[in-house]
Amino acid sequence: MEFLVTNDDSYLSKGIKTISEVLSKYGNVTVVAPKEVQSGMSAALTLTKPLRLKEEHQAITSNGTYIKVYSFTGTPADCVKIAMNEFFLERKPDMLVSGINHGSNASVASVYSGTLGATAEGTIYGVPSIGLSIDTHDPDADFSQVTKYLPQILENALANPPAPGVYLNINFPSGSIKGIRFARQGSGMWIKEFDKRVDPHGIPYYWMTGHFLDTEENPSGDHKLMADGYITIVPHNVDTTNYGEMERLNQAWKLEDVI
């Protein structure tokens, strides 16, 4: 099998090395990941400067598969695009895996996530795509619980991939795990998002920080389940149209064609 791997934490992160090692047991792994951290980039593209692709290293594993690692100076979505245009023109990868991200992408974090921006990009190319995250920002995070449960998740995703236009957002708790649950995106928002400071010249500047306001009342929200010790799997649509609301507004609004 052929796997494409990317992330938003850079090609040097422990998470991307961990998932590459796991996937190499199933097939060949091509890693194309940002040269530098690109967190919070969602599906942003780089349109105003040249981008550079560099082979960092490659190795043959004990299974006889290979892991090839490339760095790219663009965003996570850029990384998927360059990989599809440089390495997968004749054959698409069997799966795109983005991650393992250091930090949760549950609830509203999924909107901003570069990890999931890359996952959505893979889905647009028609590649079954999943995003993986763990609920800790520790650069030396313990992935032992993740690697314990990953094989059954990967094997199920390969045997029964998400439908066209759908990608999977999978979040792991940082501690002990009770099980795996399909969930919906939990509700919440960030408040008090900026810390205002003053530089040595007396000029004010802002540092993004913020506090998460949990507005989810249902325990089936993904961040609720993850906090309770469950791995959560949320299917997301690339098509974000709310068809019910489209129909309601179409009937409620008094719109006439201009003649």
Buried (B, 14 or more C-beta within 10 A) or exposed (E): EBBBBBBBBBBBBBBBBBBBBBBBEBBBBBBBBBBEBBBBBBBBEBEEEEBEBEEEEEEEBEEEBBBBBBBBBBBBBBBBBBBBEEBBEEEBBBBBBBBBBBBBBBBBBBEBBBBBBBBBBBBBBEBBBBBBBBBBEEEEBEBEBBBEBBEEBBEEBBEEBBEEEBBBBBBBBBEEBEEBBEBBBBBBEBEEEEEEEEEEEEEEEEEEEEEBEBEBEEEEBBBBBBBEEBBBBBBBEBEEEEEEEEEEEEEEEEEEEEE
